[in-house]
């Protein structure tokens, strides 16, 4: 479609509200927040979401702060707790 921006990765948003949210969060250095938003909007798993958000950042040439093992563990614990709380409500 002429004039439409498409992403080479099918799971990546090329434009629109999600792309704008991810761009803003990543430029503020909030990788975890961007992954969380991506998961909520797409319903994809943690690993796939992390890979997609990192690919999105590379595509837009947004430098990422690398997260270490400790940060990754906290991310997983936080997401597990959030999922547990959500599941308990359902």
N, C-alpha and C positions, 0 to 999 in steps of 0.2 A: 504494500500500500504506500503510495508516494507521500512523503512528509511525515510518516510515522517512524518513530525511533524504535528499533527492535533490539533486544538483547541477545547476544550469542548463546547464553545459557538460558534454557527455557524456564527455569525456576526464578530467574532474576527479573524484577520489574524494571522496564526501560524508562518508564515515565509514570506519572500519576501520584496519587496521595501516598502510597506506600514508598515509592522511590524518594519522594520528598522527605518523608519521615526518616528513612534510613540515612539519607544524605546528611540531614541535620544532626542526627544522633552520632554518626560516625565522625563528622567534622568537630563535634564537641568531645570526641574521645570516648564515647559511650558505646563500646562494642557490645557489651552484655545487654544493654537496653535495646540496641538494634536487633540483636538475635531474638530477644523476647518479643519485640513487636512483629518481626518476621514470622515467628512461630504462631503468634496469635492470629495474624491476618491470613496465613496460608494453611495452617493445620499440619505443617511438616514437622518431622522429628528434630531433635536437638542437633545431631551430627549434620544432617542435611541443611538445616537452617544456618548453622555456623559456617559451613562451607559456602553456602549461597551468599551470605552477608560478606564474607571475606572476599569472594569473587566480585561482588558488587563494588566493594571498596577499591579493589585493584583496577576494575574497569573504569572507575571514576578518578583514579589516581589519588585516593584518600589514604594517607599514611595511617597505619594501625599501630597502636601500642600493643606489643605482644603480651599475651597473658600467660603467666607461668602455671605450674602445676597447682599451686595453692589457689590461685584465682579460678582456675578451671574447676577445682573441687568445690569452691564456694558457689560458682555458677550452677554446677550440677545439684548441689544441696538446695540452693534457693529455688531452682526450677522444680525439683522433686517436692519441696514443701508447698510450693504454689499449686502444683498439680494435685497433691494430696488434699489441700484445703478445697480446691475446686471440686474434686471427686466426692468429698464429704458433703458438699452442698447439694450434689445431684442425687 
